[in-house]
């Protein structure tokens, strides 16, 4: 037990390095799908990149600040410069389902990129985040002027559509136990750091975070993590997940 503070420190250092290349976190059946998430600006030449950023307005969001709420009128998209943004759907009952966590290089604000209609889900800053707001009408004008900008927007939007489709398939075809195991395997492969025989996932998650990602309850996740700890599959302490037996999780999601 005394080793946890040291391991947590190493995990935080690994996490900072990992997040430089981070894509997103969501429930999906393919590591390759999520791991290949393109940045909106990466495909653009320097001139087009400057044109996009020139219409933007930078904002700094403290942790817990909503970028928008479900039902708010859309007016553009937000490029994430640093930090972490959670997109989630809130049911009339108040239950929330996390759609994804997005990191630097990604954008939030679709599917109506140019700012029409109402937002169908909410997005909130999980930690202090810096974003650049791109107003819909100005972004639309750029897309009409530049084929490369239009294609970059379409590619990024198509990727998100594939991710959300994969998430819907997972929710509809996999049991909640399989979804939890699938999520842990994904996190270990995309954000894990090998330390001896253990894999330390460098991004902290509460039981509630995991529950929202797999469409379950915090209480159920707490019970399942306790059982996995008792079987020697994982170790969990204050948001830090350590995978002790990845094969045991892989066997559950084949």
C-alpha positions as a printed Julia matrix, in Angstrom:
254×3 Matrix{Float64}:
   0.0     0.0     0.0
   2.84    2.41    0.67
   3.94    2.11   -2.95
   0.84    3.87   -4.26
   2.04    7.48   -3.85
   5.2     6.69   -5.83
   3.27    4.86   -8.5
   0.76    7.68   -8.72
   3.54   10.2    -9.23
   4.99    8.11  -12.05
   1.53    7.74  -13.53
   1.01   11.49  -13.59
   4.32   11.98  -15.4
   3.35    9.31  -17.91
  -0.08   10.83  -18.29
   1.34   14.22  -19.26
   3.47   12.58  -21.94
   0.59   10.44  -23.17
  -1.82   13.35  -23.41
   0.42   15.09  -25.91
  -0.62   12.36  -28.34
  -4.02   11.66  -26.79
  -7.05   11.31  -28.97
 -10.2    10.69  -26.99
 -11.82    8.28  -24.6
 -15.07    6.58  -25.5
 -16.74    3.19  -25.52
 -15.73    1.49  -28.79
 -14.88   -1.99  -29.94
 -11.75   -1.0   -31.85
  -8.58    0.52  -30.43
  -7.46    1.38  -33.96
 -10.63    3.4   -34.6
 -10.24    5.66  -31.59
  -6.44    5.75  -31.73
  -6.46    7.2   -35.24
  -8.56   10.25  -34.44
  -7.35   13.13  -36.66
  -6.78   16.65  -35.41
  -8.87   19.15  -37.3
  -5.88   21.37  -38.14
  -3.27   18.7   -38.91
  -4.25   18.1   -42.57
  -4.22   21.82  -43.39
  -1.39   23.82  -44.92
   0.01   26.66  -42.84
  -1.99   29.29  -44.73
  -5.31   27.5   -44.19
  -4.43   26.83  -40.57
  -3.9    30.56  -40.03
  -7.19   31.35  -41.77
  -9.08   29.03  -39.45
  -7.43   30.39  -36.3
  -7.95   33.99  -37.47
 -11.74   33.67  -37.07
 -11.36   32.18  -33.6
 -11.76   33.57  -30.11
  -9.79   31.98  -27.29
 -11.55   31.11  -24.04
 -10.28   29.59  -20.8
 -12.72   27.3   -18.99
 -12.27   26.4   -15.31
 -12.98   22.81  -14.28
 -16.72   22.22  -14.13
 -17.58   25.02  -16.57
 -19.98   24.0   -19.35
 -19.0    24.79  -22.92
 -22.73   24.5   -23.61
 -25.69   22.62  -22.22
 -28.06   20.25  -23.94
 -30.76   22.29  -25.66
 -28.66   25.47  -26.01
 -28.63   27.01  -29.48
 -25.61   26.02  -31.55
 -23.43   28.81  -32.84
 -20.13   27.19  -33.81
 -17.47   24.7   -32.69
 -14.67   24.75  -30.12
 -11.11   23.64  -30.84
  -9.46   22.23  -27.72
  -6.0    23.7   -27.2
  -5.36   22.09  -23.82
  -7.3    20.3   -21.12
 -10.1    17.73  -21.27
 -13.74   18.14  -22.32
 -16.49   15.63  -21.52
 -19.46   15.3   -23.86
 -22.51   13.64  -22.35
 -26.22   13.08  -22.86
 -28.65   13.67  -19.99
 -31.88   11.66  -20.04
 -35.15   13.16  -18.76
 -34.66   11.02  -15.64
 -31.41   12.87  -14.95
 -29.21    9.88  -15.74
 -26.11   10.79  -17.74
 -24.27    8.79  -20.39
 -20.77    9.97  -21.24
 -20.28   10.0   -25.01
 -16.56   10.79  -24.96
 -13.69   12.68  -23.37
 -11.9    14.91  -25.89
  -8.34   16.25  -25.64
  -6.15   18.86  -27.34
  -6.41   18.82  -31.14
 -10.03   17.68  -31.13
 -13.09   19.85  -31.48
 -16.5    19.77  -29.82
 -19.71   21.28  -31.13
 -20.99   18.96  -33.86
 -22.86   17.62  -35.58
 -24.06   21.02  -36.85
 -20.65   22.55  -37.5
 -21.99   25.81  -38.82
 -24.26   26.65  -35.92
 -27.88   25.72  -36.6
 -30.4    24.05  -34.33
 -30.06   23.05  -30.72
 -27.28   21.04  -29.07
 -28.37   17.44  -28.55
 -25.88   16.84  -25.72
 -23.79   18.82  -23.23
 -20.05   19.42  -23.02
 -18.19   20.4   -19.86
 -14.55   21.04  -18.93
 -13.28   18.21  -16.73
 -10.18   20.21  -15.87
  -8.98   23.72  -16.65
  -9.14   23.89  -20.43
  -8.23   26.37  -23.14
 -10.4    26.35  -26.26
 -10.76   28.42  -29.42
 -14.32   29.2   -30.46
 -14.92   29.16  -34.24
 -18.24   30.87  -35.08
 -20.44   28.88  -37.44
 -21.13   31.5   -40.15
 -17.43   32.4   -40.48
 -16.46   28.72  -40.53
 -19.02   28.04  -43.25
 -17.59   30.9   -45.34
 -14.1    29.4   -45.02
 -15.38   25.97  -46.06
 -16.92   27.5   -49.18
 -13.64   29.23  -50.01
 -11.23   26.37  -49.31
 -11.75   22.75  -50.36
  -9.03   21.57  -47.96
 -10.78   23.18  -44.98
 -14.12   21.71  -46.05
 -12.6    18.22  -46.41
 -10.84   18.48  -43.02
 -14.19   19.34  -41.39
 -15.93   16.46  -43.16
 -13.18   13.99  -42.22
 -13.28   15.0   -38.55
 -17.09   14.85  -38.47
 -17.16   11.47  -40.23
 -14.7    10.07  -37.71
 -16.87   11.18  -34.8
 -19.91    9.63  -36.48
 -18.07    6.31  -36.73
 -17.08    6.52  -33.07
 -20.62    7.22  -31.91
 -21.91    4.43  -34.15
 -19.4     2.03  -32.57
 -20.5     3.19  -29.13
 -24.17    2.54  -29.99
 -23.25   -0.95  -31.21
 -21.36   -1.69  -28.0
 -24.27   -0.49  -25.84
 -26.73   -2.53  -27.87
 -24.83   -5.79  -28.3
 -22.49   -6.2   -25.31
 -23.4    -6.91  -21.7
 -22.48   -4.28  -19.14
 -19.73   -6.58  -17.82
 -18.26   -6.92  -21.31
 -18.44   -3.15  -21.75
 -16.5    -2.54  -18.54
 -13.81   -5.05  -19.54
 -13.65   -3.59  -23.05
 -13.16   -0.1   -21.62
 -10.36   -1.25  -19.29
  -8.6    -3.03  -22.16
  -8.9     0.08  -24.32
  -7.55    2.36  -21.59
  -4.63    0.01  -20.92
  -3.62   -0.08  -24.59
  -4.07    3.6   -25.42
  -3.13    5.27  -22.12
  -1.29    2.53  -20.23
   2.33    2.54  -19.11
   4.09   -0.8   -18.63
   5.76   -0.97  -15.21
   7.21   -4.44  -14.8
   4.31   -6.86  -15.13
   1.75   -4.16  -14.39
   0.06   -1.62  -16.68
  -0.66    1.73  -15.05
  -3.42    3.75  -16.7
  -2.19    7.32  -16.56
  -5.55    9.09  -16.44
  -7.52    8.96  -13.18
 -11.14    7.8   -13.27
 -13.74    7.7   -10.53
 -16.26    4.88  -10.33
 -18.84    7.38  -11.59
 -16.68    8.25  -14.62
 -16.43    4.59  -15.61
 -20.14    4.03  -15.0
 -21.1     6.95  -17.24
 -18.87    5.66  -20.03
 -20.41    2.19  -20.08
 -24.02    3.13  -19.37
 -24.16    1.65  -15.87
 -24.36    2.82  -12.26
 -21.58    3.85   -9.9
 -22.67    1.23   -7.38
 -22.44   -1.58   -9.95
 -18.98   -0.48  -11.08
 -17.79   -0.32   -7.45
 -18.89   -3.93   -6.9
 -17.28   -5.14  -10.13
 -13.95   -3.4    -9.48
 -13.88   -4.89   -5.98
 -14.43   -8.35   -7.44
 -11.69   -7.84  -10.02
  -9.31   -6.7    -7.27
 -10.13   -9.8    -5.24
  -9.33  -11.97   -8.27
  -6.02  -10.19   -8.85
  -7.05   -8.72  -12.22
  -6.71   -5.03  -11.32
  -5.76   -2.72   -8.47
  -7.7     0.5    -7.94
  -6.85    3.33   -5.56
  -8.09    6.93   -5.62
  -8.83    6.92   -9.34
  -5.63    5.13  -10.33
  -6.25    1.88  -12.22
  -3.46   -0.69  -12.45
  -4.0    -3.72  -14.71
  -2.43   -6.8   -13.13
  -3.79   -9.43  -15.53
  -4.62   -8.04  -18.98
  -5.2   -11.53  -20.4
  -8.08  -12.08  -17.98
  -9.77   -8.94  -19.34
  -8.98   -9.77  -22.99
 -10.61  -13.17  -22.69
 -13.85  -11.48  -21.72
 -14.05   -9.25  -24.78
 -13.01  -11.59  -27.6
